[in-house]
């Protein structure tokens, strides 16, 4: 099959019989026609169409080593730094379609599954581990261009350090039985972004796994597996108008709770189970973090470029570029953008072959970037709000401009360099990015994308080498 078209992607998702609940109702009929999902699925379809354009085949696809068909470059297992740069170029092209606003574009989990396959040798010889199943999933996903969501966060019942679940019925998804067919899973996991809107769902123990063997597992199953339910939050799609809701109508990614109601996971889908050591160590030993974060920072660079461009458009529209405090605010975005770009480049420059012969991006600059982005993106949103000021509050809709009050709008809402309609279009993008329910979710999403910022800082501190500085200090003290 190889790389698919957007139409093939839509048809495949529509043919699934996935159990999705939204606002108390089970979704019936084609998912691609539902108001809450059709904008996102249309955008994702455009990504698949983009990678198979004749002009993009050499930069966005490569030849499958098994089928010889062209497959998505986000599945490429890199052996050289040039491979890493090619992957980054491809992911940048996809990110530009959504201005970096899709946190779960297909290349994110494609990269994760690729990283699992690169590191599957770690599981060889370990109890209740099936590295060959990871390799099989990778090849199937690559050659059929499958799409994935994932879930690993346990329900937020009690976050105290001493809490252990003691309920009769599982809350956090866990193994409750084993049959000849496979594992039986019951309970829930949180925050599957695009849950129910992909071919499969990847499920694994949290990287900070604490040790209950019944929760030590990893597997991938089709989204319409019997007993699997996706419970959606409220939709943040404001409406279908690209004028009135310029971002949410295209890029709203649904988040969902994943409920496992005695789901049978076939043995051939299981990567490991009831192995607490592997569950605790696999994600730090594998190339999961380097490749996942490399994709995220690539996307965030594009998003920062977009936010800088939007801020500059606001400045030009209302003619406030002469004020130094405005210049200072835009300089903050520039500094953040250039820092992310430099760290991303350094991760490739300092890349090295791992013990299995694959080229990993250097993790340290990526860890620094992942500690920086939760701080700068909320600040970028605030800067856009501060520049727009009161102009962000009372914004007319597309229907207003097509009504009898259009002359009033044309007169009173014009900008220094833009017509009223042009000005409102720009300000509505700024509003949808920073002040709508869609925009507020974007801010919170980037704030916690990599997990708890305090834990991230602790991980960086523990992992970072201080030898050079300590050596200088020792030399000074000795002298």
C-alpha positions as CSV (number, residue, x, y, z in Angstrom):
1,X,0.0,0.0,0.0
2,X,2.6,2.6,1.0
3,X,1.9,6.2,1.7
4,X,-1.8,6.9,1.5
5,X,-4.0,9.7,0.1
6,X,-6.1,11.9,2.3
7,X,-9.2,10.3,0.9
8,X,-7.9,6.8,1.8
9,X,-7.3,8.1,5.3
10,X,-10.8,9.4,5.7
11,X,-12.4,6.3,4.3
12,X,-10.4,4.1,6.7
13,X,-11.4,6.1,9.7
14,X,-15.1,6.2,8.6
15,X,-15.1,2.4,8.2
16,X,-14.1,1.8,11.8
17,X,-16.9,1.1,14.3
18,X,-15.1,2.9,17.1
19,X,-17.2,3.7,20.2
20,X,-16.9,7.4,20.7
21,X,-19.0,9.4,23.2
22,X,-19.5,13.2,23.1
23,X,-21.8,15.3,25.2
24,X,-23.7,12.2,26.5
25,X,-24.3,10.8,23.1
26,X,-22.6,7.9,21.2
27,X,-21.4,9.1,17.8
28,X,-23.3,7.5,14.9
29,X,-22.5,7.7,11.2
30,X,-19.3,8.7,9.5
31,X,-16.9,10.4,11.9
32,X,-15.6,12.7,9.1
33,X,-19.0,14.3,8.8
34,X,-19.4,15.2,12.5
35,X,-19.0,18.9,13.3
36,X,-16.6,18.2,16.2
37,X,-14.2,16.2,14.0
38,X,-14.5,17.0,10.4
39,X,-12.3,20.1,10.4
40,X,-9.4,18.2,12.0
41,X,-9.8,15.1,9.8
42,X,-9.9,17.3,6.7
43,X,-6.6,19.0,7.9
44,X,-5.0,15.6,8.5
45,X,-6.2,14.4,5.0
46,X,-4.3,17.4,3.6
47,X,-1.1,16.2,5.3
48,X,-1.4,12.8,3.6
49,X,-2.0,14.4,0.3
50,X,0.9,16.7,0.7
51,X,3.5,13.9,1.2
52,X,2.5,12.1,-2.0
53,X,2.6,15.1,-4.3
54,X,5.2,14.3,-7.1
55,X,7.2,17.3,-6.1
56,X,7.4,16.0,-2.4
57,X,8.0,12.3,-2.9
58,X,11.8,12.7,-2.6
59,X,11.6,14.8,0.6
60,X,8.6,13.4,2.4
61,X,8.8,9.7,1.5
62,X,11.3,6.9,1.1
63,X,11.4,3.4,-0.2
64,X,10.2,0.7,2.1
65,X,12.9,-2.0,2.6
66,X,10.2,-4.7,2.5
67,X,7.6,-3.6,-0.1
68,X,9.7,-1.2,-2.1
69,X,6.8,1.2,-2.1
70,X,7.1,4.8,-1.1
71,X,6.3,5.3,2.6
72,X,6.2,8.3,5.0
73,X,9.6,9.6,6.0
74,X,8.5,10.0,9.6
75,X,8.9,6.2,9.8
76,X,12.6,6.3,8.7
77,X,15.0,4.7,11.1
78,X,18.0,7.2,10.9
79,X,21.5,5.9,10.5
80,X,23.2,9.2,9.8
81,X,22.8,12.9,10.7
82,X,21.6,13.5,7.2
83,X,18.8,11.1,7.9
84,X,17.9,13.2,11.0
85,X,17.9,16.4,8.9
86,X,15.7,14.7,6.3
87,X,13.2,13.7,8.9
88,X,13.2,17.2,10.4
89,X,12.7,18.8,7.0
90,X,9.7,16.5,6.4
91,X,8.2,17.2,9.8
92,X,8.6,20.9,9.3
93,X,6.6,20.7,6.0
94,X,3.8,19.0,7.8
95,X,3.9,21.4,10.7
96,X,3.5,24.4,8.4
97,X,0.1,23.1,7.2
98,X,-1.3,23.7,10.7
99,X,1.1,26.5,11.7
100,X,2.5,24.1,14.3
101,X,-0.9,23.9,16.1
102,X,-1.5,20.2,15.7
103,X,0.2,18.5,18.7
104,X,-0.7,15.1,17.4
105,X,0.0,15.3,13.7
106,X,0.8,11.7,12.5
107,X,4.5,12.1,12.5
108,X,4.6,12.3,16.3
109,X,3.5,8.8,17.0
110,X,5.1,7.5,13.8
111,X,8.3,8.7,15.4
112,X,7.4,7.0,18.7
113,X,6.7,3.6,17.0
114,X,9.9,4.0,14.9
115,X,11.9,4.6,18.2
116,X,10.3,1.5,19.8
117,X,11.4,-0.6,16.8
118,X,14.9,0.9,17.0
119,X,15.2,-0.1,20.6
120,X,13.3,-3.4,20.6
121,X,16.5,-5.3,21.1
122,X,16.5,-4.2,24.7
123,X,13.6,-6.6,25.3
124,X,15.4,-9.7,24.0
125,X,15.7,-12.4,26.6
126,X,13.6,-10.5,29.2
127,X,10.6,-12.2,30.8
128,X,7.2,-11.6,29.3
129,X,8.6,-9.4,26.5
130,X,7.9,-9.7,22.8
131,X,10.3,-7.5,20.8
132,X,9.2,-9.2,17.6
133,X,5.7,-7.8,18.1
134,X,7.1,-4.2,18.2
135,X,9.0,-4.9,14.9
136,X,5.8,-6.3,13.3
137,X,3.8,-3.3,14.4
138,X,6.4,-0.9,13.0
139,X,6.6,-2.6,9.6
140,X,2.8,-2.8,9.4
141,X,2.3,0.8,10.4
142,X,5.0,2.0,8.0
143,X,3.8,0.0,5.0
144,X,0.1,0.8,5.5
145,X,0.6,4.4,6.7
146,X,-1.4,3.8,9.9
147,X,-2.4,6.6,12.3
148,X,-2.2,6.4,16.1
149,X,-3.2,8.0,19.3
150,X,-1.7,7.0,22.6
151,X,-2.5,7.0,26.3
152,X,-0.3,6.4,29.4
153,X,-1.7,8.8,32.0
154,X,-3.6,7.3,34.9
155,X,-6.8,8.8,36.3
156,X,-6.1,11.8,38.5
157,X,-7.8,10.4,41.6
158,X,-5.3,11.2,44.3
159,X,-1.9,12.7,43.4
160,X,-0.3,12.4,46.9
161,X,3.0,10.5,46.8
162,X,1.7,7.8,49.2
163,X,-1.5,7.0,47.3
164,X,-2.0,3.4,46.1
165,X,-5.2,2.3,44.4
166,X,-7.2,-0.1,46.7
167,X,-10.6,-0.2,45.0
168,X,-12.5,-3.4,44.2
169,X,-13.0,-2.4,40.6
170,X,-9.9,-1.0,38.8
171,X,-9.8,2.7,38.1
172,X,-6.4,2.8,36.4
173,X,-6.3,0.4,33.5
174,X,-4.7,-2.9,34.5
175,X,-4.5,-6.5,33.7
176,X,-7.4,-8.4,35.2
177,X,-7.0,-11.7,33.4
178,X,-5.2,-13.7,30.8
179,X,-6.7,-16.0,28.2
180,X,-5.5,-18.1,25.3
181,X,-6.4,-15.1,23.1
182,X,-4.5,-12.4,25.1
183,X,-4.5,-10.0,28.1
184,X,-7.8,-8.8,29.6
185,X,-7.6,-5.1,30.5
186,X,-10.1,-3.2,32.7
187,X,-10.0,0.4,33.9
188,X,-9.2,3.8,32.3
189,X,-6.4,5.9,30.9
190,X,-6.5,9.7,30.3
191,X,-5.8,12.2,27.7
192,X,-5.7,10.4,24.4
193,X,-5.5,13.3,22.0
194,X,-7.5,12.5,18.9
195,X,-8.7,9.4,20.7
196,X,-11.1,7.4,18.4
197,X,-10.0,9.4,15.3
198,X,-7.0,7.1,14.4
199,X,-6.5,3.6,13.2
200,X,-5.0,2.3,16.5
201,X,-4.3,3.3,20.1
202,X,-0.9,2.8,21.6
203,X,-1.1,2.0,25.3
204,X,1.9,1.8,27.7
205,X,2.8,2.3,31.3
206,X,3.8,5.9,32.3
207,X,7.6,6.6,32.1
208,X,7.5,7.3,35.9
209,X,5.9,3.9,36.5
210,X,5.8,2.9,40.2
211,X,5.8,-0.9,40.1
212,X,2.4,-2.6,40.1
213,X,2.9,-5.6,37.8
214,X,-0.7,-5.5,36.7
215,X,-0.1,-2.0,35.3
216,X,3.2,-2.9,33.6
217,X,2.3,-3.4,30.0
218,X,2.6,-2.0,26.5
219,X,0.5,-2.8,23.4
220,X,-1.3,-1.3,20.4
221,X,-4.8,-2.3,19.3
222,X,-7.3,-1.1,16.7
223,X,-9.5,1.8,17.9
224,X,-12.7,-0.2,17.3
225,X,-11.6,-3.1,19.5
226,X,-14.6,-4.6,21.4
227,X,-15.0,-3.1,24.9
228,X,-12.8,0.0,24.1
229,X,-14.6,3.4,24.7
230,X,-13.4,6.9,24.0
231,X,-15.2,9.6,26.2
232,X,-14.6,13.0,24.7
233,X,-14.4,16.4,26.5
234,X,-16.6,19.2,25.2
235,X,-15.7,20.2,21.6
236,X,-13.9,23.5,21.2
237,X,-15.0,23.9,17.5
238,X,-16.7,27.3,17.6
239,X,-18.3,26.8,14.2
240,X,-17.6,26.0,10.6
241,X,-16.8,29.6,9.5
242,X,-13.1,30.0,8.7
243,X,-13.5,33.7,9.2
244,X,-15.2,33.6,12.6
245,X,-13.3,30.5,13.9
246,X,-10.1,30.5,11.8
247,X,-8.2,28.0,14.0
248,X,-10.7,25.8,15.9
249,X,-12.6,25.1,12.7
250,X,-9.5,23.5,11.2
251,X,-7.2,22.4,14.0
252,X,-9.2,21.4,17.1
253,X,-7.8,18.1,18.4
254,X,-10.3,16.3,20.6
255,X,-9.0,14.9,23.9
256,X,-10.6,11.8,25.4
257,X,-10.7,9.4,28.3
258,X,-10.0,5.8,27.2
259,X,-12.1,3.2,29.0
260,X,-11.2,-0.5,28.8
261,X,-14.2,-2.6,29.6
262,X,-12.6,-6.1,29.8
263,X,-10.8,-5.5,26.5
264,X,-9.0,-8.5,25.2
265,X,-5.6,-7.5,23.8
266,X,-4.4,-10.3,21.4
267,X,-1.0,-11.7,22.3
268,X,0.5,-10.6,19.0
269,X,-0.3,-7.0,19.9
270,X,1.5,-7.1,23.3
271,X,5.0,-5.7,23.6
272,X,5.5,-6.6,27.3
273,X,3.4,-7.3,30.3
274,X,3.8,-7.9,34.1
275,X,7.4,-6.8,34.0
276,X,7.9,-3.8,36.3
277,X,11.6,-3.4,35.5
278,X,11.0,-3.1,31.8
279,X,8.0,-0.8,32.3
280,X,10.1,1.5,34.5
281,X,13.3,1.5,32.3
282,X,12.3,1.0,28.7
283,X,11.4,4.6,27.9
284,X,14.6,6.0,29.4
285,X,16.9,3.4,27.8
286,X,15.1,3.4,24.5
287,X,15.3,6.2,21.9
288,X,11.7,7.2,22.8
289,X,12.6,10.5,24.4
290,X,15.1,11.7,21.8
291,X,12.9,11.1,18.8
292,X,9.6,12.1,20.4
293,X,11.0,15.4,21.7
294,X,12.8,16.1,18.4
295,X,9.5,15.9,16.6
296,X,7.8,18.1,19.2
297,X,10.5,20.9,19.1
298,X,10.5,20.8,15.3
299,X,6.7,21.5,15.4
300,X,7.1,24.1,18.1
301,X,9.7,26.1,16.1
302,X,7.0,26.4,13.4
303,X,4.4,27.4,16.0
304,X,6.8,30.1,17.4
305,X,7.4,31.4,13.9
306,X,3.6,31.6,13.4
307,X,3.1,33.5,16.7
308,X,5.8,35.9,15.8
309,X,4.2,36.6,12.4
310,X,0.8,37.1,14.0
311,X,2.2,39.5,16.6
312,X,3.9,41.5,13.9
313,X,0.7,41.7,11.9
314,X,-1.1,43.0,14.9
315,X,1.6,45.6,15.4
316,X,1.4,46.7,11.8
317,X,-2.4,46.7,11.7
318,X,-2.8,49.2,14.6
319,X,0.6,51.0,14.0
320,X,2.3,50.5,17.4
321,X,5.8,49.5,16.2
322,X,7.3,52.8,17.4
323,X,6.8,51.9,21.1
324,X,9.8,50.4,22.8
325,X,7.7,48.2,25.0
326,X,6.1,46.6,21.9
327,X,9.6,46.1,20.4
328,X,10.6,44.5,23.7
329,X,7.7,42.1,23.6
330,X,8.3,40.9,20.1
331,X,12.0,40.5,20.9
332,X,10.9,38.1,23.6
333,X,9.3,35.9,20.9
334,X,12.3,36.2,18.7
335,X,14.6,35.2,21.5
336,X,12.4,32.2,22.3
337,X,12.2,31.2,18.7
338,X,15.9,31.4,18.0
339,X,16.7,29.5,21.2
340,X,14.5,26.6,20.2
341,X,16.0,26.6,16.7
342,X,19.5,26.6,18.1
343,X,18.7,23.7,20.5
344,X,17.1,21.7,17.8
345,X,20.1,22.2,15.5
346,X,22.5,21.2,18.4
347,X,20.5,18.0,19.0
348,X,21.3,17.0,15.4
349,X,24.9,18.3,15.4
350,X,25.7,16.3,18.6
351,X,23.7,13.2,17.5
352,X,25.4,9.9,17.9
353,X,24.9,6.2,17.1
354,X,23.2,4.2,19.9
355,X,24.1,0.7,20.9
356,X,21.8,-0.7,18.3
357,X,23.3,1.3,15.4
358,X,20.7,4.0,15.0
359,X,21.4,7.8,15.0
360,X,19.8,9.4,18.0
361,X,19.4,13.2,18.4
362,X,21.4,14.4,21.4
363,X,19.0,14.4,24.4
364,X,20.5,17.2,26.5
365,X,19.6,20.1,24.2
366,X,16.2,18.6,23.7
367,X,15.7,18.4,27.4
368,X,16.6,22.0,27.7
369,X,14.1,22.9,25.0
370,X,11.4,20.9,26.7
371,X,12.0,22.8,29.9
372,X,11.9,26.1,28.0
373,X,8.8,25.7,25.9
374,X,6.3,25.3,28.8
375,X,7.4,28.8,29.9
376,X,7.6,30.7,26.6
377,X,4.4,29.6,24.8
378,X,2.1,30.8,27.6
379,X,4.1,34.0,27.5
380,X,3.8,34.3,23.7
381,X,0.0,34.1,24.1
382,X,0.1,36.8,26.8
383,X,2.2,39.0,24.5
384,X,-0.4,38.7,21.7
385,X,-3.2,39.5,24.1
386,X,-1.3,42.6,25.4
387,X,-0.6,43.9,21.9
388,X,-4.2,43.4,20.8
389,X,-5.5,44.9,24.1
390,X,-9.2,45.9,23.9
391,X,-9.3,45.2,20.2
392,X,-9.4,41.5,21.1
393,X,-12.7,41.8,23.0
394,X,-15.4,43.0,20.7
395,X,-14.9,41.3,17.4
396,X,-17.7,40.9,14.8
397,X,-18.4,37.7,12.9
398,X,-18.5,36.8,9.3
399,X,-22.3,37.2,9.3
400,X,-21.9,40.7,10.6
401,X,-19.9,41.7,7.6
402,X,-22.6,40.3,5.3
403,X,-25.4,42.2,7.0
404,X,-26.8,45.8,6.9
405,X,-24.3,46.9,9.6
406,X,-21.3,46.4,7.3
407,X,-20.9,50.1,6.6
408,X,-20.6,50.7,10.4
409,X,-18.0,48.0,10.7
410,X,-16.1,49.3,7.7
411,X,-15.9,52.8,9.2
412,X,-15.3,52.1,12.9
413,X,-13.1,48.9,12.8
414,X,-10.6,49.8,10.2
415,X,-6.9,49.6,11.0
416,X,-4.1,51.9,10.3
417,X,-2.9,49.8,7.4
418,X,-5.9,47.4,6.9
419,X,-9.6,47.5,6.0
420,X,-12.0,46.6,8.7
421,X,-12.5,43.1,7.3
422,X,-8.8,42.5,7.0
423,X,-8.2,43.9,10.5
424,X,-10.9,41.7,12.1
425,X,-9.6,38.6,10.3
426,X,-6.2,39.1,11.9
427,X,-7.6,39.9,15.3
428,X,-9.9,36.8,15.2
429,X,-6.9,34.6,14.6
430,X,-5.3,36.2,17.6
431,X,-8.4,35.7,19.7
432,X,-8.9,32.1,18.6
433,X,-5.2,31.3,19.4
434,X,-5.1,32.9,22.8
435,X,-8.6,33.6,24.2
436,X,-11.1,31.2,22.9
437,X,-11.6,27.7,24.5
438,X,-9.5,26.4,21.7
439,X,-6.7,28.9,22.5
440,X,-6.9,28.3,26.2
441,X,-6.5,24.6,25.6
442,X,-3.5,25.3,23.3
443,X,-1.8,27.2,26.2
444,X,-2.4,24.5,28.7
445,X,-1.4,21.8,26.2
446,X,2.0,23.3,25.7
447,X,2.5,24.0,29.4
448,X,2.1,20.3,30.2
449,X,3.1,18.7,26.9
450,X,6.2,17.0,28.3
451,X,4.7,16.4,31.8
452,X,5.1,18.1,35.1
453,X,7.5,21.1,34.5
454,X,9.0,20.6,38.0
455,X,9.8,16.9,37.3
456,X,11.3,17.9,33.9
457,X,13.6,20.4,35.7
458,X,14.6,17.7,38.2
459,X,15.4,15.2,35.4
460,X,17.5,17.8,33.6
461,X,19.4,18.6,36.8
462,X,20.1,14.9,37.6
463,X,21.1,14.1,34.0
464,X,23.2,17.1,33.2
465,X,27.0,16.8,33.5
466,X,28.6,19.4,35.8
467,X,32.2,18.0,35.4
468,X,33.6,20.9,33.4
469,X,32.4,23.6,35.8
470,X,33.5,21.5,38.8
471,X,36.9,21.0,37.2
472,X,37.4,24.7,36.7
473,X,36.5,25.3,40.3
474,X,38.9,22.6,41.6
475,X,41.7,24.1,39.5
476,X,41.0,27.6,40.9
477,X,40.9,26.2,44.5
478,X,44.1,24.3,44.0
479,X,45.9,27.3,42.6
